Each structure stands twice: as structure tokens, then as C-alpha cells.
Amino acid sequence: MGNSEDLLIQRLKDEVSAEAAFKELVSLYKERLYWHIRNMVKDHDDTHDVLQNTFLKIYRNINKFKGESQLFSWMYRIATNEAITFINKKAKRLQINSQELQDHLISSLESDVYFEGDEIQLKLQRAIASLPAKQQQVFNMKYFEELKYREIAEILETSEGALKASYHIAVKKIEEHLKNN
């Protein structure tokens, strides 16, 4: 763990400097966490809601952070769990399963003013949506966010070997999906 990260954590846990440190934390990580969440929930407005919940949870639980992982990994784990919870609640509220929700979210991307992709991007998103949730997460973190397997393993609390296999299978399924559609 880097020296500046240790200092930031100390400031976050100190009542006097916590507010300023938290603003710095948000400034440092909001864009990365936004795109991490956006890759999961697809919708811009939903992403902002999940991002706010994520930062709220980080703020409330910073004193429970033990430093056993990087701060970044801990926050990504919170963001991932918040996004999964959000998706599950939304699917339940709409009375559809998570795969149907994924299809609905991809369809709504076409009319999303914040989506800057073209037809190829939509096809890729459809292919990713056809994957099981865990493979989607691994693929998004590796392909779009360019995280290292070590970082993904820390975030998802799994082995690097399992992740490499999962990513490889995801890539094959995506290639197959794109060929057939």
C-alpha cells in the first residue's frame, strides 16, 4: 500500500480531517467507480444512485477498513455489491429475472443520451449481457477497466486462476455470440 493511501486512510478515520479527506477520496475515485458501476447497471441515472449509495457506505464503514487489501479494492468490492443488490432489487420490482433485466437494460441503451457507442458497441453489450453475472463482472473489469487479475481477485475475493479461466470462457462465448448474431 502506498504512503499517500495510508495518509488518506488516516485522515478519513480522523474526525477533524474526515470531511476534507472524503471529498478528496470522492474526487480521486468517482469516475473509476462510476464506470465500474455503469458497466453493471447500464443506465446513467441508476449508476449515479448506486454510486451515491457506494460512497455513503464507504463513508459509514471507513473505520471498519482494516487495510488487508488496497483501499481501491475495498471500495470496488462495495461498489460491486451495491450494483448487484440494485440489479436484483430492480429485477424483483419489475417482476422479471436478471437475464430479462439485462436484455431490457441493453435495449434501453439505444435511447440513452449518455451512451456514446455505436451499433458494434451495442452488439458487444448484448453479447456481454448473455454471459452469467460472474463472467460479466470479470470481463468488464479486465476488458473495459483494464484491471490486473490480481486486482480483480482481490475485489471479487477469488483466485487469479479461476479469474483467468472465467475471462477466457467469457471471451469465447462473446466471440461465438457475435459470430451468430
Secondary structure by P-SEA (a helix, b strand, c coil): ccaaaaaaaaaaacccaaaaaaaaaaaacaaaaaaaaaaacccaaaaaaaaaaaaaaaaaccccccccccaaaaaaaaaaaaaaaaaaaaaaaacccaaaaaaaaaaaccccccccccaaaaaaaaaaaaccaaaaaaaaaaccccccaaaaaaaacccaaaaaaaaaaaaaaaaaaaaac
